[in-house]
Amino acid sequence: MLTLLVSGIASVLFSSVLQAYQLKAFPYQILLLAFATTVGHLLVVRASKLNTLKFSNAFMISVTLKLFIYILFMLIYLWIDHSQVIIFAVSFLILYLIYTLFEVSEILKFLKNNS
């Protein structure tokens, strides 16, 4: 649902107010962040059902792996197309914050409901 909402809002903004800043990589940014957030969340939830230590480890591993994947994605994209560096970085940062806040709030809700 979050991905559909973000995509819809971005489509409206990029077709009107931000038309000059439209980014070819934006759909890939959304897909990467949505996929990584979903996989990370599922791993953390599965680990939390085992025990607290596994939850902590899974959460830290999830965050670390996602950051490495994000950095790798950014470096590869910017190596291929460095014409829109600032737009790419700003849009990625905004999406990262949206998905990170969503993931943390969902994990906190899950932990609160299952404790």
N, C-alpha and C positions, 0 to 999 in steps of 0.2 A: 504494500500500500504506500509506503514511504517513497519508494522508487517511482511509482506512478505519479504521486503528488509532485515530487521534485521535477520529474520529466515534464509534466504539464505546465508547471509554473515557468520552467526554463524555456519551454517552447513559446509560451506567450511573451515572455520577456525578450527572447532572441528574435522573435518575429516583429517586435514593435520597438520598444525603448532601447534595447541593446543590440539592434540589428547590425550596427557597425562592428560590434565585438563578437559576432558569432564565431564559434570555435568548432573546427571539424572534429576534434578529439573529445568534445563534451559527452557524446553518447557513450564512448568507451570509458571515460572517467566514471560515469554513473554506473555502468555495468561492472566495472572492476570493484568499485567501492561497495556496491550492493552485494556482489558475490562474496567478496572477502568478509564483509560484515556478517553475512548469513552463515558462512562456513565457520568463522570464528565463534559466533554465538552458539551454534550447535555443538561445537567442541567443548566450549566452556560449560554449557548446560549439562552435557553428558558427563563431564568430569565432576561437576558439583554434586551429582547424584552418588558418586563413589565416596568421596570424602573431602574435607576442607583442604588438605594439602594438595590433592590432585587438582582441585579448583584453582588454587593460587598458581600452581605451576602452569596449568592450561591457559589461564588468563594471561600470564606473563609471556608465555610462548606465542599465544595468539597475537598479542599486541606487537611483539617483536617481529614475527614473521610478516604481519601485515605492513609494518613500517618498511621492511626491506623490500617487499613486493611493490609498494607504492613508490619508493625511491627508484627502484629498477624501472618501473613503468615510466616515471617522469624522465629519467635519464635517456631511455630509449626513444621516447617520443620527441624530446627536445633535441636529440641528436639527429633524428630524421627531419624534423620541421622546427626550426628555431625562429620562425617569423613572428610567432605570437607568444613569446615567453611570458610576459607579464599577465596576459589574459589567461593563459594556461595555468599559471601558478595561482592566480587569484581564484579562478573557478575551482581548481583542485582543493585549495584550502577551504573554501566555503563548503564544498561537498564533504570533505574530511570532517569538518566540525559538525555538520548536520548528522552524518552517519555515526560518528563517535558518540555524540550526545544521545542519539537514539539507542545505540547499543548499550551504553552504560545505564540508561534509564530502564531498558528492558531487563538487563541482568539484575539490577537492584530490585525490580518488581518480582522477578522470578525467585530471587533469594529470600525476599520478604515473605512471599507466599508459601515457600517450601521450608521455612525454618520453624 
